[in-house]
């Protein structure tokens, strides 16, 4: 007789002992149960045949190339259709690669293994996950139906770049938007430097405003006709990378930022202001007195 199990069931894929230990500790603290631990190279196949699972935890310390790309895509697809919740723990060196695959999806990205952050993310992901139906005592779960891995528009897919006069169909070449007429990049950079000086004098975090720092950096980059990678934007946000990624995602969902493909690297995306966000920034600088713009 089937019933709803109470303990969350979690599949873990880690490529280091430290990553596995961090996952085990957080899962135990959350009252969950690790169904299995698999390596990165076989995790995608395991997910395709996995019995019902509540959450997939991936801790990856190094780039596994195509195997990692396949796993990230599988996580994004599964999380999008509600098969499971998912979170990926990475070092800062992998931010651009991972964000290019799942930065706009329902998968949580955490940079570093801060125990409190891991526990909070796990609790949040489990709270959002629908419990899976278990069989006979909960030791075995009902096998999922075989869903085809059909192609459909995913929010994490990079958006092809446009050339002047239209899209060439290949997404090749980076052509930044036209330079705004009333905002000066040097002035914006001065504002950013002033905000960092304020942090140095009064302590980091007291005036934290990552959304505004992100918008300022991207506005200056737009004027300079310079592409901005996700990792660079995380630094500009002046907060921990995990927090910055969360803000980038939130601003993207609010249609203030957009993701564009890097024409030279299929495993990286650039972030830029949407046209209406840039117009709002331009209107802000035009309306505010110079001394009140920071």
C-alpha positions in Angstrom: 0.0 0.0 0.0 1.5 3.4 -1.0 1.8 6.2 1.4 3.4 9.6 1.7 6.8 9.3 3.3 7.8 12.0 5.8 11.6 11.9 5.4 12.8 13.8 2.3 14.8 11.5 0.0 17.9 13.1 -1.6 20.2 11.9 -4.3 23.8 13.2 -3.9 26.4 13.6 -6.6 29.8 14.9 -5.4 33.3 14.7 -6.8 35.2 15.1 -3.5 35.0 13.6 0.0 34.5 17.1 1.4 31.5 17.7 -0.9 29.9 14.4 0.1 30.6 15.2 3.8 28.9 18.6 3.5 25.9 17.1 1.8 25.6 14.4 4.4 25.7 16.8 7.3 23.1 19.1 5.8 20.8 16.2 4.8 21.0 14.7 8.3 20.3 18.1 9.9 17.2 18.5 7.8 16.0 15.0 8.8 16.4 13.7 5.3 17.7 10.5 3.9 20.4 10.0 1.1 19.0 7.5 -1.4 22.3 7.1 -3.1 25.6 8.8 -3.8 26.8 8.8 -7.4 29.7 10.4 -9.3 29.2 13.3 -11.7 29.8 11.1 -14.8 27.0 8.7 -14.1 24.5 11.1 -12.3 22.6 11.9 -15.4 21.9 8.2 -16.2 20.9 7.6 -12.6 18.4 10.4 -12.8 16.9 9.0 -15.9 16.1 5.8 -14.1 15.9 7.0 -10.6 13.0 6.2 -8.4 11.0 9.1 -6.9 13.3 11.6 -5.3 12.6 14.9 -3.5 15.9 16.7 -4.1 19.1 16.3 -6.1 22.3 17.7 -4.5 25.3 18.2 -6.7 28.6 19.3 -5.3 31.2 19.8 -8.1 34.7 21.0 -7.4 36.2 20.8 -10.9 34.9 21.0 -14.5 33.8 17.7 -15.9 33.2 19.0 -19.4 30.3 17.5 -21.4 29.3 15.2 -18.4 28.7 18.2 -16.2 26.8 20.0 -19.0 24.5 17.0 -19.4 23.9 16.8 -15.7 23.1 20.5 -15.4 20.7 20.4 -18.3 19.0 17.3 -16.8 18.7 19.1 -13.5 17.1 22.1 -15.1 14.6 20.0 -17.0 13.7 17.9 -14.0 13.3 20.9 -11.7 11.3 22.8 -14.3 8.7 20.1 -14.6 8.6 19.4 -10.9 10.3 16.0 -10.8 12.5 17.1 -8.0 14.1 20.2 -6.4 17.8 20.7 -7.1 20.8 22.6 -5.8 24.4 22.8 -7.1 27.4 23.7 -4.9 30.4 25.0 -6.7 33.6 27.0 -6.3 33.9 30.5 -7.7 35.9 29.2 -10.6 32.9 27.4 -12.0 30.4 30.3 -11.8 30.3 31.2 -15.5 30.1 27.6 -16.7 27.3 26.6 -14.3 25.4 29.9 -14.6 25.4 29.5 -18.4 23.5 26.2 -18.1 21.1 26.8 -15.1 21.4 30.5 -14.1 17.8 31.1 -15.2 16.3 27.9 -14.0 14.7 26.7 -10.8 17.9 25.1 -9.6 19.7 26.8 -6.7 23.4 27.7 -7.2 25.6 28.0 -4.1 29.2 29.2 -4.2 31.3 27.7 -1.4 30.3 25.3 1.4 29.2 27.7 4.1 27.2 25.3 6.4 24.5 27.8 7.3 24.0 28.8 3.7 23.8 25.1 2.7 21.3 24.3 5.4 19.1 27.3 4.5 19.2 26.5 0.8 18.3 22.8 1.5 15.4 23.8 3.7 14.2 26.3 1.1 14.4 23.8 -1.8 12.7 21.0 0.2 9.9 23.5 1.2 9.3 24.1 -2.5 9.4 20.4 -3.6 6.3 18.4 -3.8 6.6 15.2 -1.7 7.0 12.0 -3.8 4.8 9.0 -3.4 6.5 6.1 -1.6 5.7 2.4 -1.6 5.4 -0.2 1.2 7.1 1.3 4.3 8.9 4.0 2.3 12.0 1.8 1.6 11.2 1.6 -2.1 9.7 4.4 -4.1 7.4 4.2 -7.1 9.4 4.3 -10.3 8.7 7.3 -12.4 7.2 7.2 -15.8 9.7 7.4 -18.7 9.3 11.0 -19.7 10.9 11.8 -23.1 13.7 14.4 -22.9 11.8 16.6 -25.4 13.1 19.9 -26.5 11.2 22.9 -25.3 12.1 26.5 -24.4 14.0 26.6 -21.1 14.5 29.8 -19.1 18.2 28.9 -18.7 18.8 28.7 -22.4 21.1 31.5 -23.7 19.4 34.1 -25.9 21.0 34.5 -29.3 22.8 37.8 -29.9 21.5 40.2 -32.5 23.5 41.8 -35.2 22.7 45.2 -36.5 19.7 44.8 -38.8 18.6 41.5 -37.3 19.6 38.0 -36.2 21.9 36.1 -38.5 20.5 32.9 -37.2 23.8 31.8 -35.7 24.1 34.0 -32.6 27.6 35.0 -33.7 29.3 38.3 -32.9 28.7 40.5 -29.9 27.0 43.8 -30.7 26.2 45.9 -27.6 23.3 48.2 -27.6 23.7 51.9 -28.7 25.4 54.2 -26.3 23.0 56.3 -24.2 23.4 60.0 -24.8 22.9 61.5 -21.3 24.9 59.2 -19.0 28.6 59.2 -18.7 30.4 55.9 -17.8 33.1 57.8 -15.9 30.6 59.3 -13.6 29.0 56.0 -12.9 32.4 54.4 -12.2 33.0 57.3 -9.8 29.8 56.5 -8.0 30.8 52.8 -7.8 34.2 53.8 -6.4 32.5 56.0 -3.8 30.3 53.1 -2.7 33.3 50.8 -2.3 35.1 53.6 -0.3 32.0 53.8 1.9 32.3 50.1 2.6 35.9 50.4 3.5 35.3 53.2 5.9 32.1 51.9 7.6 32.5 48.1 7.1 31.3 45.8 4.4 27.6 44.9 4.5 26.3 48.0 6.3 25.2 49.7 3.1 24.8 46.5 1.0 22.6 47.1 -2.0 23.5 44.5 -4.6 20.6 45.2 -6.9 21.8 48.8 -7.4 25.4 47.8 -7.7 24.5 45.4 -10.4 22.5 48.0 -12.3 25.2 50.6 -12.0 27.9 48.2 -13.3 25.8 47.1 -16.2 24.8 50.7 -17.1 28.5 51.7 -17.2 29.3 48.6 -19.3 26.5 49.4 -21.7 27.9 52.8 -22.3 31.4 51.4 -22.7 30.0 48.8 -25.1 31.6 46.0 -23.0 30.1 42.6 -22.3 29.8 41.5 -18.7 30.2 37.8 -17.7 28.3 36.4 -14.7 31.4 36.0 -12.6 32.4 39.6 -13.2 28.9 40.8 -12.2 29.1 38.8 -9.0 32.2 40.7 -8.1 30.5 44.0 -8.9 27.6 43.2 -6.7 29.9 43.4 -3.7 28.2 40.6 -1.8 28.9 36.8 -1.6 28.6 35.1 -5.0 25.7 33.0 -3.9 23.8 36.2 -3.0 24.8 37.9 -6.2 23.6 35.0 -8.3 20.2 35.1 -6.5 19.9 38.9 -7.2 20.9 38.4 -10.9 18.2 35.8 -11.2 15.6 38.0 -9.5 16.5 41.0 -11.7 16.3 38.8 -14.8 12.9 37.5 -13.8 11.8 41.1 -13.3 12.8 41.8 -16.9 15.6 44.3 -15.9 18.4 42.0 -17.0 18.8 39.6 -19.9 21.2 36.8 -20.7 23.0 36.7 -24.1 25.2 34.1 -25.5 29.0 34.5 -25.6 29.8 34.0 -29.3 33.3 32.7 -28.5 32.4 30.3 -25.6 29.3 28.2 -25.7 29.6 27.6 -21.9 29.4 31.2 -20.9 26.7 33.9 -21.1 26.9 37.7 -20.7 24.4 39.7 -18.7 23.1 43.1 -19.8 20.4 45.6 -19.1 17.2 45.3 -21.0 16.3 48.3 -23.0 13.6 49.5 -20.7 15.9 49.1 -17.7 18.6 51.1 -19.4 16.0 53.8 -20.2 14.9 53.9 -16.5 18.6 54.2 -15.4 19.1 57.0 -17.9 16.0 58.8 -16.7 17.2 58.4 -13.1 20.6 60.0 -13.8 19.0 62.8 -15.8 16.5 63.6 -13.0 18.7 63.3 -9.9 21.1 66.0 -8.7 24.7 64.9 -9.2 25.4 64.7 -5.4 22.4 62.4 -4.8 23.0 59.8 -7.5 25.0 57.2 -5.4 
